[in-house]
Amino acid sequence: MASGTSRRTLEAGDEAPEIRLPDLNGEERTLSDFAPTGRTLVAFFKTTCPTCQLTFPFLDRMRGGRLAIIGISQDDRARTREFNEHFGVHFPVLLDSETSGYPVSNAFGLTHVPSLYVLEPNGRIAWSSFGWSRKDIEALAQMAGVEVFRPGEFVPEWKAG
């Protein structure tokens, strides 16, 4: 989790800070590299977080919809690659690790993961959610224009982050 933060957690209506972080290949990337003109879902996580492990496979089902999706891992490259492989995460992931001082997590004022943000092209936060809420994932899926839950699949209503 991000440390040393004393500011409030950003939420819908706030302006998002700049996102400039290395990807899993070590190349520095910005949000506009992935979604220059549309809405973007930015999803912060830790690889050891059980709620993140529940959430991220559902987020991956939204790929190809109307939202670009970017993960931001608070862990190192090796653990993040292992998480992606194990939980079937195929969208781009950037690294905001402890060794870098969690610059983006701290700029967002994070205190919990998963923390999910939908950002408008103008940099404003349009929507935010923290932890797991089936209702929130359904709202995200609607924004993305996809069905995320499968018939007969057990999906909890709520789980703390």
SVG drawing of the C-alpha trace seen along z (x, -y; Angstrom):
<svg xmlns="http://www.w3.org/2000/svg" viewBox="-27 -19 41 40">
<polyline fill="none" stroke="black" stroke-width="0.4" points="0.0,0.0 1.1,-3.5 2.8,-5.1 3.5,-8.5 0.3,-10.0 -1.5,-12.7 -3.8,-14.0 -7.3,-12.9 -8.2,-10.1 -9.2,-11.5 -12.7,-10.7 -15.2,-11.6 -15.0,-15.3 -11.4,-15.7 -8.6,-16.3 -6.4,-13.3 -2.6,-13.7 -0.3,-12.9 0.4,-9.2 4.0,-8.5 5.3,-5.1 7.4,-2.2 5.6,0.7 6.5,4.3 9.3,3.9 10.8,0.9 9.6,-1.6 8.2,-4.8 4.6,-5.3 1.8,-7.8 -1.9,-7.5 -2.2,-9.1 0.0,-6.2 -3.0,-3.9 -6.1,-6.1 -5.4,-9.4 -9.0,-10.3 -11.3,-8.2 -12.3,-7.3 -9.8,-5.2 -10.3,-2.8 -7.2,-3.0 -7.1,-0.2 -4.6,-0.2 -3.7,3.1 -1.3,5.2 -0.6,8.8 -1.2,10.2 -4.6,8.5 -7.4,11.1 -9.9,8.4 -7.7,7.5 -7.4,11.1 -11.2,11.3 -11.6,8.0 -9.0,8.2 -10.3,11.2 -13.6,9.3 -11.9,6.2 -10.0,8.2 -13.4,9.3 -14.0,5.6 -11.1,5.5 -12.2,4.5 -15.1,2.4 -15.5,-1.4 -13.0,-1.9 -9.3,-1.6 -8.0,0.3 -4.7,-0.3 -3.6,1.6 -1.2,-0.1 0.7,2.4 2.2,1.5 4.5,4.5 7.7,5.3 7.9,6.5 8.3,10.2 5.4,10.4 3.2,8.4 3.9,10.7 3.1,13.7 -0.2,12.1 -1.1,11.3 -0.4,14.8 -2.2,16.5 -5.3,14.3 -5.6,13.8 -4.8,10.1 -4.1,9.1 -4.5,5.3 -1.5,3.0 0.0,2.7 2.3,0.0 4.5,0.3 4.2,-2.1 6.3,-0.2 7.7,-0.7 11.2,-1.2 9.9,-4.2 8.1,-5.6 4.6,-5.0 4.5,-8.4 1.2,-7.9 -0.6,-6.0 0.4,-8.8 -0.7,-11.5 -4.2,-9.8 -4.1,-9.6 -4.7,-5.9 -5.4,-4.1 -6.9,-0.8 -6.7,1.5 -8.3,2.2 -8.9,-1.5 -10.7,-2.0 -11.0,-5.3 -12.6,-6.2 -10.7,-9.2 -12.1,-11.5 -9.8,-12.6 -9.6,-16.1 -8.0,-14.5 -11.1,-14.7 -12.1,-11.7 -15.6,-10.7 -16.1,-7.8 -14.3,-6.0 -14.7,-2.9 -12.7,-1.3 -12.7,2.4 -15.2,4.8 -18.8,4.0 -20.7,6.1 -22.9,3.0 -19.8,0.9 -18.4,3.6 -21.8,3.8 -21.7,-0.1 -18.2,0.2 -19.3,2.9 -22.2,0.8 -19.7,-2.1 -17.5,0.3 -20.6,1.7 -19.9,5.3 -21.5,8.1 -19.0,9.0 -20.8,11.6 -21.7,15.0 -25.0,16.8 -24.8,19.0 -21.5,17.5 -21.2,16.8 -20.3,13.2 -20.3,11.6 -22.1,8.4 -19.3,6.7 -15.8,7.3 -13.6,4.8 -10.3,3.7"/>
</svg>
